Amino acid sequence: TAGDYGAATAGNCGAATAGNRGVATAGNRGVATSRGSAASGENGLSVARGNDVRVKGGIGAILVIAEEERNIREWKAAVVDGKEIKADTWYKLKNGELIEAEE
């Protein structure tokens, strides 16, 4: 676990959580949650909530992203299939859809 602007990392099957503008990374089958950026490996779970947040994951990972101001205004969940949602690619939410984000 890491606080605001911090970075948290967990290995395979582990869990990592970071605060505002933080970065959480977890390995295969791991869980990463953040109010900044979240990344997981194959069959992992990446969850980010906040403003201008982003997520990525390996094949089979579930990506969940929620944009908010005071309350959640839009959210989206998707599975990394390697076709519509690419593996190891950052995504952000725009107009209710996942779009590729810059590194």
LINJO-V761512 format. One record per helix or strand. SS is the DSSP state (helix for helix, strand for strand). FROM is the first residue (numbers start at 1). TO is the last residue. Records with the same first field share a line. If there is no record, write none. Layout:
# LINJO-V761512
SS = FROM-TO, FROM-TO
This chain:
# LINJO-V761512
strand = 2-2, 7-10, 15-26, 31-40, 45-50, 54-57, 62-68, 72-79, 91-94, 97-100
